[in-house]
Amino acid sequence: MQPIQLFDLASRQAEWLQVRQEVVAGNIANANTPKFRAKDVTPFQAVLDNQNQGTVGMAATNPMHFTGNDVSASGDVATEEAPLNQEIGVQESGNTVGLEDELAKSGDIQRQYSLNTALVSSFHRMMLMTVKQ
């Protein structure tokens, strides 16, 4: 029996939201650290595209050969430097963290997580209703 794709997709998004919340919390924690550069994670669409490319790679006969899938299933969310906010820019200390942006990201993460859990809960109730009858 094939697993239901919605649960897998919701689980992947919950993992991505967890990583993004950790990065945003790190940015907020380092808001006063000199020369700290704000970070963000790859968009969820890029994570899905990476997953859809398949997990089976080519065999390498030499350690110098590229295998094409060096990213593990849970480690495909890459952290990158966040784009520079033009209103805030680089502060005198060299810091690029904008607290307003980070708090907005945190609120967005919370909304996406709430939507994710509501959809999974509704789908789960629907499945239970079909099994009971």
N, C-alpha and C positions, 0 to 999 in steps of 0.2 A: 504494500500500500504506500503510495506516494504521500509525503508530508504536505500539509496545506501551505501554500505559498504565502498567504497573508501572515501567518504566524512567524514564518522565517523572515519576511520583510520587516515586520514590526520589531522583531528581535534585533535585526541588523541596525535599524534606525535607533533603537534604544541604546545600543552600544555606541553608535556614532554620537548621539546626544550626550552620553556620559563623557566621552573623550572631549567633546567640544566644551562641556561645562567645566572640565578640569583645566582646559587651556584658558578659558575666560577667567576662571578663579585665579589662575596664576598671573594673568595680566593685571587683575585688580590688586592682587597682593604686591605686585612689583610696580605699582603706579608711581611710587616715589624713588625707585631705584635708578640711579644715574646710568645712562646709556643703555637702558633696557628697551628692547624692541618688542612691540606688541606682536602676538602670534595669533593665528587662527588655523582651523583645520580645512582640509579639502572639502568641497561641497559634497553632500550626500549623493548627488547624481553621479559624481566621479567614482564614488565607492561602489555604487550599483553597476556602473559601466565596467569597472575593474573586475567585479564578481562575475559579470555576464561573459567575460572573455574566456571563461573556463578555468578550472583549477588543475587540469592535467597538462603538464608541460612536456617539452621534449627532453629526452635523456641526454646527459652530457657525458662524453667519454673522456674528457680532459677537464681538470678543475678550472682551466682558463676559459672554458666555453661558457657563454651566457645561457641560462636555462629559461629565461623569460618570465618566470614567476618567482621572484625572490621575495615577494611579500606574502606573509602568512595570512591566514583567513581573518585573524583578529587584529593584525597589524597593518591593514591596508588604509587606515586613516592617517594620512601624513599631516604633520604640523608644518606650517609655512609662515613666513613673515607676513603679517597683515598689511593690507594697503594703507598708505599714509593718509590720515584724515587731513584734508586741506584746511579745515577751520582751526585745528589744533596744531598741526605740523610737528616739527621736532622742537621740543622744549629746550630751554637753556641747558638743562642737565643732560640732554641727548636722549631723553625718554620720549617714546612715541605713543604711550598709552593714553587714550581719551576715556575717562571714567564714564562719560555719558554714553559713548558707543558700547562700552563693555557692559554697562547695566542694561542697555537696550538689547544686546545679544543675549544676556541672561534671561530677560523676560521672554524673548522669542523662543529660547530653548525650553522654558517652562511651558509655554503654550503648545509647542510641538509635542512635548512629552505627554501633556494632558490629552491632546488629540489622539496620540498613539495609544495610550492606555484605554481611552474611551472606545476606540474602534475595536481593539482586541477584546474588550469586555463584551461589547455588543455582538461581535462575531461568535464569541464563546457561548453566550446565551442562546443565540440562534442555533448553534450546533446542538446544544443540549435539548432544545425544543424539538428538533428533528429526531433525536435519538429516543426521546420519551414516547413519541407517538408510534 
